[in-house]
Amino acid sequence: AAAVGRAQVQQDPSAETTEDTGISLNCSHPNKQLNEFIHWYRQLPGRGPTFLVSALKGFKEVADPQGRLSVAADRRSSVLLLARPRPRDAAVYYC
């Protein structure tokens, strides 16, 4: 019963863009509670995951990589926008 209430999270398996062309990374989390933050992490090749940004609702600017996190009004999904991605931003992004 330990898994009861655990948020079910779904992400697109992969996404591609070219340098300086913005890209949106989508995440679905329909079971999130109203008081639970949405956290995003990034894992660069050969490294462990590092914290990127979190938000409860609305928008949150991200400095590096430049972009922003937006949480849907119903909090069932979120989108991490990478505004001007660089080759060094190629990584696995987790929500």
Residue, then its C-alpha position, 0 to 999 in steps of 0.5 A: a500500500a506504500a504506493v497509494g497516492r504516489a504521483q504518476v508522472q509521464q514524459d515524452p521519451s525524447a525531444e530534439t531541437t537545433e541550437d537557439t531554437g526553443i523547445s518545450l519539454n512536457c510532463s504529465h502528473p495528474n495525481k499531484q496534490l495542490n500543495e506539492f511542488i513540481h520539481w525538474y532535474r537535469q542529468l548531463p551525460g556521465r553525471g548525476p541528476t542536478f536540481l533545475v527548478s521547482a514551482l507550485k503554480g504559474f511560471k518560474e524563470v530559469a537562468d541556466p539553461q535560459g527558459r521557464l517552467s510553467v505549471a498548468a492551472d489545474r496542476r495536471s501538467s507542466v512544461l519546461l521551455l528551453a528558450r535558447p538551447r545550446p549543445r551543452d544543454a543536451a541532457v536528460y530532463y526529469c520532472 
